[in-house]
Amino acid sequence: MKFRINTSELKCEYCGGELTEDNIYVRVINGKEHYFCCSHCADKYEQRIKM
Ligand SMILES: [Zn+2]
């Protein structure tokens, strides 16, 4: 599945790493899309906001 988004302005919301079309992980948290470099960052971000 390809995401049609402009990745040039996107950074991993957890670690701040740059995202590219080939290296992006999208997860919907609380009804909002969040962008990460990998599932690990998404997991940690999700854990952090749930605490
Ligand atoms: Zn990351």
mmCIF file of the protein (N, C-alpha, C, O) and its ligand, coordinates in Angstrom:
data_MODEL
# 
_entry.id   MODEL 
# 
loop_
_entity.id 
_entity.type 
_entity.pdbx_number_of_molecules 
1 polymer     1 
2 non-polymer 1 
# 
_entity_poly.entity_id                      1 
_entity_poly.type                           'polypeptide(L)' 
_entity_poly.nstd_linkage                   no 
_entity_poly.nstd_monomer                   no 
_entity_poly.pdbx_seq_one_letter_code       MKFRINTSELKCEYCGGELTEDNIYVRVINGKEHYFCCSHCADKYEQRIKM 
_entity_poly.pdbx_seq_one_letter_code_can   MKFRINTSELKCEYCGGELTEDNIYVRVINGKEHYFCCSHCADKYEQRIKM 
_entity_poly.pdbx_strand_id                 A 
# 
loop_
_entity_poly_seq.entity_id 
_entity_poly_seq.num 
_entity_poly_seq.mon_id 
_entity_poly_seq.hetero 
1 1  MET n 
1 2  LYS n 
1 3  PHE n 
1 4  ARG n 
1 5  ILE n 
1 6  ASN n 
1 7  THR n 
1 8  SER n 
1 9  GLU n 
1 10 LEU n 
1 11 LYS n 
1 12 CYS n 
1 13 GLU n 
1 14 TYR n 
1 15 CYS n 
1 16 GLY n 
1 17 GLY n 
1 18 GLU n 
1 19 LEU n 
1 20 THR n 
1 21 GLU n 
1 22 ASP n 
1 23 ASN n 
1 24 ILE n 
1 25 TYR n 
1 26 VAL n 
1 27 ARG n 
1 28 VAL n 
1 29 ILE n 
1 30 ASN n 
1 31 GLY n 
1 32 LYS n 
1 33 GLU n 
1 34 HIS n 
1 35 TYR n 
1 36 PHE n 
1 37 CYS n 
1 38 CYS n 
1 39 SER n 
1 40 HIS n 
1 41 CYS n 
1 42 ALA n 
1 43 ASP n 
1 44 LYS n 
1 45 TYR n 
1 46 GLU n 
1 47 GLN n 
1 48 ARG n 
1 49 ILE n 
1 50 LYS n 
1 51 MET n 
# 
loop_
_struct_asym.id 
_struct_asym.entity_id 
A 1 
B 2 
# 
loop_
_chem_comp.id 
_chem_comp.type 
_chem_comp.mon_nstd_flag 
ALA 'L-peptide linking' y 
ARG 'L-peptide linking' y 
ASN 'L-peptide linking' y 
ASP 'L-peptide linking' y 
CYS 'L-peptide linking' y 
GLN 'L-peptide linking' y 
GLU 'L-peptide linking' y 
GLY 'peptide linking'   y 
HIS 'L-peptide linking' y 
ILE 'L-peptide linking' y 
LEU 'L-peptide linking' y 
LYS 'L-peptide linking' y 
MET 'L-peptide linking' y 
PHE 'L-peptide linking' y 
SER 'L-peptide linking' y 
THR 'L-peptide linking' y 
TYR 'L-peptide linking' y 
VAL 'L-peptide linking' y 
ZN  non-polymer         . 
# 
_pdbx_entity_nonpoly.entity_id   2 
_pdbx_entity_nonpoly.name        ? 
_pdbx_entity_nonpoly.comp_id     ZN 
# 
_pdbx_nonpoly_scheme.asym_id         B 
_pdbx_nonpoly_scheme.entity_id       2 
_pdbx_nonpoly_scheme.mon_id          ZN 
_pdbx_nonpoly_scheme.ndb_seq_num     1 
_pdbx_nonpoly_scheme.pdb_seq_num     101 
_pdbx_nonpoly_scheme.auth_seq_num    101 
_pdbx_nonpoly_scheme.pdb_mon_id      ZN 
_pdbx_nonpoly_scheme.auth_mon_id     ZN 
_pdbx_nonpoly_scheme.pdb_strand_id   A 
_pdbx_nonpoly_scheme.pdb_ins_code    . 
# 
loop_
_atom_site.group_PDB 
_atom_site.id 
_atom_site.type_symbol 
_atom_site.label_atom_id 
_atom_site.label_alt_id 
_atom_site.label_comp_id 
_atom_site.label_asym_id 
_atom_site.label_entity_id 
_atom_site.label_seq_id 
_atom_site.pdbx_PDB_ins_code 
_atom_site.Cartn_x 
_atom_site.Cartn_y 
_atom_site.Cartn_z 
_atom_site.occupancy 
_atom_site.B_iso_or_equiv 
_atom_site.pdbx_formal_charge 
_atom_site.auth_seq_id 
_atom_site.auth_comp_id 
_atom_site.auth_asym_id 
_atom_site.auth_atom_id 
_atom_site.pdbx_PDB_model_num 
ATOM   1   N  N  . MET A 1 1  ? 0.839  -1.194 0.000  1.00 0.00 ? 1   MET A N  1 
ATOM   2   C  CA . MET A 1 1  ? 0.000  0.000  0.000  1.00 0.00 ? 1   MET A CA 1 
ATOM   3   C  C  . MET A 1 1  ? 0.880  1.252  0.000  1.00 0.00 ? 1   MET A C  1 
ATOM   4   O  O  . MET A 1 1  ? 1.770  1.405  0.837  1.00 0.00 ? 1   MET A O  1 
ATOM   5   N  N  . LYS A 1 2  ? 0.613  2.129  -0.946 1.00 0.00 ? 2   LYS A N  1 
ATOM   6   C  CA . LYS A 1 2  ? 1.415  3.357  -1.070 1.00 0.00 ? 2   LYS A CA 1 
ATOM   7   C  C  . LYS A 1 2  ? 0.623  4.538  -0.533 1.00 0.00 ? 2   LYS A C  1 
ATOM   8   O  O  . LYS A 1 2  ? -0.580 4.663  -0.764 1.00 0.00 ? 2   LYS A O  1 
ATOM   9   N  N  . PHE A 1 3  ? 1.312  5.382  0.172  1.00 0.00 ? 3   PHE A N  1 
ATOM   10  C  CA . PHE A 1 3  ? 0.675  6.577  0.690  1.00 0.00 ? 3   PHE A CA 1 
ATOM   11  C  C  . PHE A 1 3  ? 1.055  7.772  -0.182 1.00 0.00 ? 3   PHE A C  1 
ATOM   12  O  O  . PHE A 1 3  ? 2.232  8.055  -0.404 1.00 0.00 ? 3   PHE A O  1 
ATOM   13  N  N  . ARG A 1 4  ? 0.030  8.459  -0.666 1.00 0.00 ? 4   ARG A N  1 
ATOM   14  C  CA . ARG A 1 4  ? 0.275  9.628  -1.493 1.00 0.00 ? 4   ARG A CA 1 
ATOM   15  C  C  . ARG A 1 4  ? 0.420  10.853 -0.597 1.00 0.00 ? 4   ARG A C  1 
ATOM   16  O  O  . ARG A 1 4  ? -0.538 11.591 -0.372 1.00 0.00 ? 4   ARG A O  1 
ATOM   17  N  N  . ILE A 1 5  ? 1.587  11.048 -0.109 1.00 0.00 ? 5   ILE A N  1 
ATOM   18  C  CA . ILE A 1 5  ? 1.817  12.198 0.761  1.00 0.00 ? 5   ILE A CA 1 
ATOM   19  C  C  . ILE A 1 5  ? 3.137  12.838 0.417  1.00 0.00 ? 5   ILE A C  1 
ATOM   20  O  O  . ILE A 1 5  ? 4.019  12.214 -0.172 1.00 0.00 ? 5   ILE A O  1 
ATOM   21  N  N  . ASN A 1 6  ? 3.258  14.084 0.791  1.00 0.00 ? 6   ASN A N  1 
ATOM   22  C  CA . ASN A 1 6  ? 4.512  14.789 0.605  1.00 0.00 ? 6   ASN A CA 1 
ATOM   23  C  C  . ASN A 1 6  ? 5.421  14.491 1.786  1.00 0.00 ? 6   ASN A C  1 
ATOM   24  O  O  . ASN A 1 6  ? 5.220  15.008 2.885  1.00 0.00 ? 6   ASN A O  1 
ATOM   25  N  N  . THR A 1 7  ? 6.413  13.660 1.552  1.00 0.00 ? 7   THR A N  1 
ATOM   26  C  CA . THR A 1 7  ? 7.249  13.212 2.658  1.00 0.00 ? 7   THR A CA 1 
ATOM   27  C  C  . THR A 1 7  ? 8.357  14.198 2.978  1.00 0.00 ? 7   THR A C  1 
ATOM   28  O  O  . THR A 1 7  ? 9.027  14.061 4.002  1.00 0.00 ? 7   THR A O  1 
ATOM   29  N  N  . SER A 1 8  ? 8.562  15.191 2.121  1.00 0.00 ? 8   SER A N  1 
ATOM   30  C  CA . SER A 1 8  ? 9.717  16.070 2.323  1.00 0.00 ? 8   SER A CA 1 
ATOM   31  C  C  . SER A 1 8  ? 9.615  16.873 3.611  1.00 0.00 ? 8   SER A C  1 
ATOM   32  O  O  . SER A 1 8  ? 10.629 17.294 4.169  1.00 0.00 ? 8   SER A O  1 
ATOM   33  N  N  . GLU A 1 9  ? 8.382  17.087 4.087  1.00 0.00 ? 9   GLU A N  1 
ATOM   34  C  CA . GLU A 1 9  ? 8.213  17.878 5.304  1.00 0.00 ? 9   GLU A CA 1 
ATOM   35  C  C  . GLU A 1 9  ? 7.927  16.993 6.505  1.00 0.00 ? 9   GLU A C  1 
ATOM   36  O  O  . GLU A 1 9  ? 7.661  17.489 7.600  1.00 0.00 ? 9   GLU A O  1 
ATOM   37  N  N  . LEU A 1 10 ? 7.981  15.691 6.301  1.00 0.00 ? 10  LEU A N  1 
ATOM   38  C  CA . LEU A 1 10 ? 7.610  14.789 7.375  1.00 0.00 ? 10  LEU A CA 1 
ATOM   39  C  C  . LEU A 1 10 ? 8.825  14.254 8.107  1.00 0.00 ? 10  LEU A C  1 
ATOM   40  O  O  . LEU A 1 10 ? 9.857  13.930 7.520  1.00 0.00 ? 10  LEU A O  1 
ATOM   41  N  N  . LYS A 1 11 ? 8.652  14.177 9.412  1.00 0.00 ? 11  LYS A N  1 
ATOM   42  C  CA . LYS A 1 11 ? 9.671  13.534 10.231 1.00 0.00 ? 11  LYS A CA 1 
ATOM   43  C  C  . LYS A 1 11 ? 8.982  12.544 11.149 1.00 0.00 ? 11  LYS A C  1 
ATOM   44  O  O  . LYS A 1 11 ? 7.802  12.682 11.471 1.00 0.00 ? 11  LYS A O  1 
ATOM   45  N  N  . CYS A 1 12 ? 9.737  11.550 11.558 1.00 0.00 ? 12  CYS A N  1 
ATOM   46  C  CA . CYS A 1 12 ? 9.214  10.609 12.523 1.00 0.00 ? 12  CYS A CA 1 
ATOM   47  C  C  . CYS A 1 12 ? 8.787  11.379 13.776 1.00 0.00 ? 12  CYS A C  1 
ATOM   48  O  O  . CYS A 1 12 ? 9.574  12.134 14.347 1.00 0.00 ? 12  CYS A O  1 
ATOM   49  N  N  . GLU A 1 13 ? 7.549  11.182 14.192 1.00 0.00 ? 13  GLU A N  1 
ATOM   50  C  CA . GLU A 1 13 ? 7.036  11.970 15.313 1.00 0.00 ? 13  GLU A CA 1 
ATOM   51  C  C  . GLU A 1 13 ? 7.613  11.504 16.644 1.00 0.00 ? 13  GLU A C  1 
ATOM   52  O  O  . GLU A 1 13 ? 7.429  12.159 17.671 1.00 0.00 ? 13  GLU A O  1 
ATOM   53  N  N  . TYR A 1 14 ? 8.293  10.399 16.624 1.00 0.00 ? 14  TYR A N  1 
ATOM   54  C  CA . TYR A 1 14 ? 8.908  9.934  17.866 1.00 0.00 ? 14  TYR A CA 1 
ATOM   55  C  C  . TYR A 1 14 ? 10.395 10.312 17.942 1.00 0.00 ? 14  TYR A C  1 
ATOM   56  O  O  . TYR A 1 14 ? 10.821 10.960 18.898 1.00 0.00 ? 14  TYR A O  1 
ATOM   57  N  N  . CYS A 1 15 ? 11.169 9.915  16.955 1.00 0.00 ? 15  CYS A N  1 
ATOM   58  C  CA . CYS A 1 15 ? 12.614 10.126 17.024 1.00 0.00 ? 15  CYS A CA 1 
ATOM   59  C  C  . CYS A 1 15 ? 13.083 11.310 16.176 1.00 0.00 ? 15  CYS A C  1 
ATOM   60  O  O  . CYS A 1 15 ? 14.231 11.736 16.303 1.00 0.00 ? 15  CYS A O  1 
ATOM   61  N  N  . GLY A 1 16 ? 12.210 11.851 15.308 1.00 0.00 ? 16  GLY A N  1 
ATOM   62  C  CA . GLY A 1 16 ? 12.598 13.008 14.510 1.00 0.00 ? 16  GLY A CA 1 
ATOM   63  C  C  . GLY A 1 16 ? 13.374 12.665 13.255 1.00 0.00 ? 16  GLY A C  1 
ATOM   64  O  O  . GLY A 1 16 ? 13.839 13.560 12.549 1.00 0.00 ? 16  GLY A O  1 
ATOM   65  N  N  . GLY A 1 17 ? 13.520 11.369 12.966 1.00 0.00 ? 17  GLY A N  1 
ATOM   66  C  CA . GLY A 1 17 ? 14.246 10.954 11.776 1.00 0.00 ? 17  GLY A CA 1 
ATOM   67  C  C  . GLY A 1 17 ? 13.480 11.296 10.508 1.00 0.00 ? 17  GLY A C  1 
ATOM   68  O  O  . GLY A 1 17 ? 12.249 11.330 10.500 1.00 0.00 ? 17  GLY A O  1 
ATOM   69  N  N  . GLU A 1 18 ? 14.218 11.545 9.445  1.00 0.00 ? 18  GLU A N  1 
ATOM   70  C  CA . GLU A 1 18 ? 13.580 11.901 8.183  1.00 0.00 ? 18  GLU A CA 1 
ATOM   71  C  C  . GLU A 1 18 ? 12.859 10.709 7.574  1.00 0.00 ? 18  GLU A C  1 
ATOM   72  O  O  . GLU A 1 18 ? 13.309 9.567  7.673  1.00 0.00 ? 18  GLU A O  1 
ATOM   73  N  N  . LEU A 1 19 ? 11.723 11.004 6.940  1.00 0.00 ? 19  LEU A N  1 
ATOM   74  C  CA . LEU A 1 19 ? 10.925 9.945  6.332  1.00 0.00 ? 19  LEU A CA 1 
ATOM   75  C  C  . LEU A 1 19 ? 10.985 10.059 4.819  1.00 0.00 ? 19  LEU A C  1 
ATOM   76  O  O  . LEU A 1 19 ? 10.985 11.156 4.262  1.00 0.00 ? 19  LEU A O  1 
ATOM   77  N  N  . THR A 1 20 ? 11.037 8.910  4.168  1.00 0.00 ? 20  THR A N  1 
ATOM   78  C  CA . THR A 1 20 ? 10.956 8.872  2.714  1.00 0.00 ? 20  THR A CA 1 
ATOM   79  C  C  . THR A 1 20 ? 9.796  7.974  2.331  1.00 0.00 ? 20  THR A C  1 
ATOM   80  O  O  . THR A 1 20 ? 9.241  7.268  3.174  1.00 0.00 ? 20  THR A O  1 
ATOM   81  N  N  . GLU A 1 21 ? 9.429  8.002  1.056  1.00 0.00 ? 21  GLU A N  1 
ATOM   82  C  CA . GLU A 1 21 ? 8.297  7.187  0.616  1.00 0.00 ? 21  GLU A CA 1 
ATOM   83  C  C  . GLU A 1 21 ? 8.533  5.701  0.858  1.00 0.00 ? 21  GLU A C  1 
ATOM   84  O  O  . GLU A 1 21 ? 7.594  4.943  1.100  1.00 0.00 ? 21  GLU A O  1 
ATOM   85  N  N  . ASP A 1 22 ? 9.786  5.300  0.791  1.00 0.00 ? 22  ASP A N  1 
ATOM   86  C  CA . ASP A 1 22 ? 10.115 3.888  0.987  1.00 0.00 ? 22  ASP A CA 1 
ATOM   87  C  C  . ASP A 1 22 ? 10.301 3.531  2.453  1.00 0.00 ? 22  ASP A C  1 
ATOM   88  O  O  . ASP A 1 22 ? 10.347 2.359  2.826  1.00 0.00 ? 22  ASP A O  1 
ATOM   89  N  N  . ASN A 1 23 ? 10.408 4.563  3.271  1.00 0.00 ? 23  ASN A N  1 
ATOM   90  C  CA . ASN A 1 23 ? 10.678 4.322  4.679  1.00 0.00 ? 23  ASN A CA 1 
ATOM   91  C  C  . ASN A 1 23 ? 9.727  5.148  5.529  1.00 0.00 ? 23  ASN A C  1 
ATOM   92  O  O  . ASN A 1 23 ? 10.110 6.142  6.147  1.00 0.00 ? 23  ASN A O  1 
ATOM   93  N  N  . ILE A 1 24 ? 8.483  4.710  5.540  1.00 0.00 ? 24  ILE A N  1 
ATOM   94  C  CA . ILE A 1 24 ? 7.495  5.440  6.317  1.00 0.00 ? 24  ILE A CA 1 
ATOM   95  C  C  . ILE A 1 24 ? 6.505  4.459  6.911  1.00 0.00 ? 24  ILE A C  1 
ATOM   96  O  O  . ILE A 1 24 ? 6.118  3.477  6.278  1.00 0.00 ? 24  ILE A O  1 
ATOM   97  N  N  . TYR A 1 25 ? 6.110  4.742  8.122  1.00 0.00 ? 25  TYR A N  1 
ATOM   98  C  CA . TYR A 1 25 ? 5.180  3.870  8.823  1.00 0.00 ? 25  TYR A CA 1 
ATOM   99  C  C  . TYR A 1 25 ? 4.066  4.751  9.379  1.00 0.00 ? 25  TYR A C  1 
ATOM   100 O  O  . TYR A 1 25 ? 4.304  5.634  10.202 1.00 0.00 ? 25  TYR A O  1 
ATOM   101 N  N  . VAL A 1 26 ? 2.846  4.492  8.911  1.00 0.00 ? 26  VAL A N  1 
ATOM   102 C  CA . VAL A 1 26 ? 1.716  5.314  9.311  1.00 0.00 ? 26  VAL A CA 1 
ATOM   103 C  C  . VAL A 1 26 ? 0.834  4.536  10.269 1.00 0.00 ? 26  VAL A C  1 
ATOM   104 O  O  . VAL A 1 26 ? 0.484  3.385  10.008 1.00 0.00 ? 26  VAL A O  1 
ATOM   105 N  N  . ARG A 1 27 ? 0.478  5.164  11.371 1.00 0.00 ? 27  ARG A N  1 
ATOM   106 C  CA . ARG A 1 27 ? -0.449 4.538  12.298 1.00 0.00 ? 27  ARG A CA 1 
ATOM   107 C  C  . ARG A 1 27 ? -1.495 5.565  12.720 1.00 0.00 ? 27  ARG A C  1 
ATOM   108 O  O  . ARG A 1 27 ? -1.176 6.721  13.000 1.00 0.00 ? 27  ARG A O  1 
ATOM   109 N  N  . VAL A 1 28 ? -2.747 5.121  12.761 1.00 0.00 ? 28  VAL A N  1 
ATOM   110 C  CA . VAL A 1 28 ? -3.818 6.004  13.219 1.00 0.00 ? 28  VAL A CA 1 
ATOM   111 C  C  . VAL A 1 28 ? -3.958 5.844  14.723 1.00 0.00 ? 28  VAL A C  1 
ATOM   112 O  O  . VAL A 1 28 ? -4.257 4.759  15.223 1.00 0.00 ? 28  VAL A O  1 
ATOM   113 N  N  . ILE A 1 29 ? -3.737 6.946  15.440 1.00 0.00 ? 29  ILE A N  1 
ATOM   114 C  CA . ILE A 1 29 ? -3.840 6.953  16.892 1.00 0.00 ? 29  ILE A CA 1 
ATOM   115 C  C  . ILE A 1 29 ? -4.865 8.006  17.281 1.00 0.00 ? 29  ILE A C  1 
ATOM   116 O  O  . ILE A 1 29 ? -4.746 9.172  16.905 1.00 0.00 ? 29  ILE A O  1 
ATOM   117 N  N  . ASN A 1 30 ? -5.863 7.591  18.030 1.00 0.00 ? 30  ASN A N  1 
ATOM   118 C  CA . ASN A 1 30 ? -6.941 8.500  18.431 1.00 0.00 ? 30  ASN A CA 1 
ATOM   119 C  C  . ASN A 1 30 ? -7.579 9.184  17.223 1.00 0.00 ? 30  ASN A C  1 
ATOM   120 O  O  . ASN A 1 30 ? -7.926 10.364 17.288 1.00 0.00 ? 30  ASN A O  1 
ATOM   121 N  N  . GLY A 1 31 ? -7.732 8.454  16.132 1.00 0.00 ? 31  GLY A N  1 
ATOM   122 C  CA . GLY A 1 31 ? -8.415 8.968  14.958 1.00 0.00 ? 31  GLY A CA 1 
ATOM   123 C  C  . GLY A 1 31 ? -7.578 9.888  14.091 1.00 0.00 ? 31  GLY A C  1 
ATOM   124 O  O  . GLY A 1 31 ? -8.092 10.461 13.130 1.00 0.00 ? 31  GLY A O  1 
ATOM   125 N  N  . LYS A 1 32 ? -6.302 10.043 14.407 1.00 0.00 ? 32  LYS A N  1 
ATOM   126 C  CA . LYS A 1 32 ? -5.437 10.936 13.647 1.00 0.00 ? 32  LYS A CA 1 
ATOM   127 C  C  . LYS A 1 32 ? -4.236 10.161 13.125 1.00 0.00 ? 32  LYS A C  1 
ATOM   128 O  O  . LYS A 1 32 ? -3.683 9.307  13.817 1.00 0.00 ? 32  LYS A O  1 
ATOM   129 N  N  . GLU A 1 33 ? -3.838 10.473 11.884 1.00 0.00 ? 33  GLU A N  1 
ATOM   130 C  CA . GLU A 1 33 ? -2.692 9.778  11.307 1.00 0.00 ? 33  GLU A CA 1 
ATOM   131 C  C  . GLU A 1 33 ? -1.391 10.349 11.847 1.00 0.00 ? 33  GLU A C  1 
ATOM   132 O  O  . GLU A 1 33 ? -1.187 11.562 11.893 1.00 0.00 ? 33  GLU A O  1 
ATOM   133 N  N  . HIS A 1 34 ? -0.524 9.442  12.250 1.00 0.00 ? 34  HIS A N  1 
ATOM   134 C  CA . HIS A 1 34 ? 0.798  9.839  12.714 1.00 0.00 ? 34  HIS A CA 1 
ATOM   135 C  C  . HIS A 1 34 ? 1.830  9.099  11.892 1.00 0.00 ? 34  HIS A C  1 
ATOM   136 O  O  . HIS A 1 34 ? 1.622  7.956  11.485 1.00 0.00 ? 34  HIS A O  1 
ATOM   137 N  N  . TYR A 1 35 ? 2.955  9.774  11.653 1.00 0.00 ? 35  TYR A N  1 
ATOM   138 C  CA . TYR A 1 35 ? 3.974  9.226  10.766 1.00 0.00 ? 35  TYR A CA 1 
ATOM   139 C  C  . TYR A 1 35 ? 5.250  8.917  11.533 1.00 0.00 ? 35  TYR A C  1 
ATOM   140 O  O  . TYR A 1 35 ? 5.736  9.715  12.335 1.00 0.00 ? 35  TYR A O  1 
ATOM   141 N  N  . PHE A 1 36 ? 5.769  7.734  11.258 1.00 0.00 ? 36  PHE A N  1 
ATOM   142 C  CA . PHE A 1 36 ? 6.971  7.276  11.956 1.00 0.00 ? 36  PHE A CA 1 
ATOM   143 C  C  . PHE A 1 36 ? 7.915  6.620  10.973 1.00 0.00 ? 36  PHE A C  1 
ATOM   144 O  O  . PHE A 1 36 ? 7.539  6.310  9.842  1.00 0.00 ? 36  PHE A O  1 
ATOM   145 N  N  . CYS A 1 37 ? 9.158  6.409  11.419 1.00 0.00 ? 37  CYS A N  1 
ATOM   146 C  CA . CYS A 1 37 ? 10.141 5.766  10.548 1.00 0.00 ? 37  CYS A CA 1 
ATOM   147 C  C  . CYS A 1 37 ? 10.018 4.252  10.623 1.00 0.00 ? 37  CYS A C  1 
ATOM   148 O  O  . CYS A 1 37 ? 10.470 3.548  9.720  1.00 0.00 ? 37  CYS A O  1 
ATOM   149 N  N  . CYS A 1 38 ? 9.408  3.741  11.696 1.00 0.00 ? 38  CYS A N  1 
ATOM   150 C  CA . CYS A 1 38 ? 9.313  2.301  11.848 1.00 0.00 ? 38  CYS A CA 1 
ATOM   151 C  C  . CYS A 1 38 ? 8.244  1.977  12.885 1.00 0.00 ? 38  CYS A C  1 
ATOM   152 O  O  . CYS A 1 38 ? 7.771  2.859  13.601 1.00 0.00 ? 38  CYS A O  1 
ATOM   153 N  N  . SER A 1 39 ? 7.876  0.718  12.955 1.00 0.00 ? 39  SER A N  1 
ATOM   154 C  CA . SER A 1 39 ? 6.832  0.313  13.895 1.00 0.00 ? 39  SER A CA 1 
ATOM   155 C  C  . SER A 1 39 ? 7.279  0.472  15.339 1.00 0.00 ? 39  SER A C  1 
ATOM   156 O  O  . SER A 1 39 ? 6.454  0.659  16.233 1.00 0.00 ? 39  SER A O  1 
ATOM   157 N  N  . HIS A 1 40 ? 8.595  0.396  15.567 1.00 0.00 ? 40  HIS A N  1 
ATOM   158 C  CA . HIS A 1 40 ? 9.108  0.538  16.930 1.00 0.00 ? 40  HIS A CA 1 
ATOM   159 C  C  . HIS A 1 40 ? 8.821  1.938  17.464 1.00 0.00 ? 40  HIS A C  1 
ATOM   160 O  O  . HIS A 1 40 ? 8.394  2.106  18.606 1.00 0.00 ? 40  HIS A O  1 
ATOM   161 N  N  . CYS A 1 41 ? 9.064  2.939  16.618 1.00 0.00 ? 41  CYS A N  1 
ATOM   162 C  CA . CYS A 1 41 ? 8.791  4.310  17.029 1.00 0.00 ? 41  CYS A CA 1 
ATOM   163 C  C  . CYS A 1 41 ? 7.294  4.505  17.256 1.00 0.00 ? 41  CYS A C  1 
ATOM   164 O  O  . CYS A 1 41 ? 6.894  5.178  18.206 1.00 0.00 ? 41  CYS A O  1 
ATOM   165 N  N  . ALA A 1 42 ? 6.475  3.929  16.402 1.00 0.00 ? 42  ALA A N  1 
ATOM   166 C  CA . ALA A 1 42 ? 5.030  4.042  16.575 1.00 0.00 ? 42  ALA A CA 1 
ATOM   167 C  C  . ALA A 1 42 ? 4.594  3.425  17.897 1.00 0.00 ? 42  ALA A C  1 
ATOM   168 O  O  . ALA A 1 42 ? 3.764  3.989  18.610 1.00 0.00 ? 42  ALA A O  1 
ATOM   169 N  N  . ASP A 1 43 ? 5.152  2.278  18.216 1.00 0.00 ? 43  ASP A N  1 
ATOM   170 C  CA . ASP A 1 43 ? 4.826  1.611  19.483 1.00 0.00 ? 43  ASP A CA 1 
ATOM   171 C  C  . ASP A 1 43 ? 5.204  2.486  20.674 1.00 0.00 ? 43  ASP A C  1 
ATOM   172 O  O  . ASP A 1 43 ? 4.422  2.649  21.611 1.00 0.00 ? 43  ASP A O  1 
ATOM   173 N  N  . LYS A 1 44 ? 6.397  3.039  20.627 1.00 0.00 ? 44  LYS A N  1 
ATOM   174 C  CA . LYS A 1 44 ? 6.865  3.845  21.752 1.00 0.00 ? 44  LYS A CA 1 
ATOM   175 C  C  . LYS A 1 44 ? 6.068  5.137  21.883 1.00 0.00 ? 44  LYS A C  1 
ATOM   176 O  O  . LYS A 1 44 ? 5.746  5.567  22.991 1.00 0.00 ? 44  LYS A O  1 
ATOM   177 N  N  . TYR A 1 45 ? 5.754  5.752  20.746 1.00 0.00 ? 45  TYR A N  1 
ATOM   178 C  CA . TYR A 1 45 ? 4.943  6.975  20.760 1.00 0.00 ? 45  TYR A CA 1 
ATOM   179 C  C  . TYR A 1 45 ? 3.582  6.686  21.364 1.00 0.00 ? 45  TYR A C  1 
ATOM   180 O  O  . TYR A 1 45 ? 3.079  7.451  22.187 1.00 0.00 ? 45  TYR A O  1 
ATOM   181 N  N  . GLU A 1 46 ? 2.989  5.574  20.948 1.00 0.00 ? 46  GLU A N  1 
ATOM   182 C  CA . GLU A 1 46 ? 1.662  5.199  21.430 1.00 0.00 ? 46  GLU A CA 1 
ATOM   183 C  C  . GLU A 1 46 ? 1.697  4.930  22.937 1.00 0.00 ? 46  GLU A C  1 
ATOM   184 O  O  . GLU A 1 46 ? 0.810  5.353  23.678 1.00 0.00 ? 46  GLU A O  1 
ATOM   185 N  N  . GLN A 1 47 ? 2.725  4.229  23.366 1.00 0.00 ? 47  GLN A N  1 
ATOM   186 C  CA . GLN A 1 47 ? 2.874  3.968  24.800 1.00 0.00 ? 47  GLN A CA 1 
ATOM   187 C  C  . GLN A 1 47 ? 3.006  5.261  25.586 1.00 0.00 ? 47  GLN A C  1 
ATOM   188 O  O  . GLN A 1 47 ? 2.428  5.411  26.663 1.00 0.00 ? 47  GLN A O  1 
ATOM   189 N  N  . ARG A 1 48 ? 3.774  6.194  25.035 1.00 0.00 ? 48  ARG A N  1 
ATOM   190 C  CA . ARG A 1 48 ? 4.036  7.444  25.741 1.00 0.00 ? 48  ARG A CA 1 
ATOM   191 C  C  . ARG A 1 48 ? 2.754  8.260  25.927 1.00 0.00 ? 48  ARG A C  1 
ATOM   192 O  O  . ARG A 1 48 ? 2.506  8.789  27.011 1.00 0.00 ? 48  ARG A O  1 
ATOM   193 N  N  . ILE A 1 49 ? 1.939  8.363  24.871 1.00 0.00 ? 49  ILE A N  1 
ATOM   194 C  CA . ILE A 1 49 ? 0.741  9.203  24.993 1.00 0.00 ? 49  ILE A CA 1 
ATOM   195 C  C  . ILE A 1 49 ? -0.351 8.516  25.764 1.00 0.00 ? 49  ILE A C  1 
ATOM   196 O  O  . ILE A 1 49 ? -1.317 9.161  26.170 1.00 0.00 ? 49  ILE A O  1 
ATOM   197 N  N  . LYS A 1 50 ? -0.227 7.221  25.979 1.00 0.00 ? 50  LYS A N  1 
ATOM   198 C  CA . LYS A 1 50 ? -1.254 6.515  26.746 1.00 0.00 ? 50  LYS A CA 1 
ATOM   199 C  C  . LYS A 1 50 ? -0.957 6.525  28.244 1.00 0.00 ? 50  LYS A C  1 
ATOM   200 O  O  . LYS A 1 50 ? -1.811 6.161  29.053 1.00 0.00 ? 50  LYS A O  1 
ATOM   201 N  N  . MET A 1 51 ? 0.237  6.936  28.606 1.00 0.00 ? 51  MET A N  1 
ATOM   202 C  CA . MET A 1 51 ? 0.585  6.936  30.020 1.00 0.00 ? 51  MET A CA 1 
ATOM   203 C  C  . MET A 1 51 ? 0.091  8.186  30.740 1.00 0.00 ? 51  MET A C  1 
ATOM   204 O  O  . MET A 1 51 ? 0.308  8.332  31.943 1.00 0.00 ? 51  MET A O  1 
HETATM 205 ZN ZN . ZN  B 2 .  ? 11.547 7.032  14.371 1.00 0.00 2 101 ZN  A ZN 1 
# 
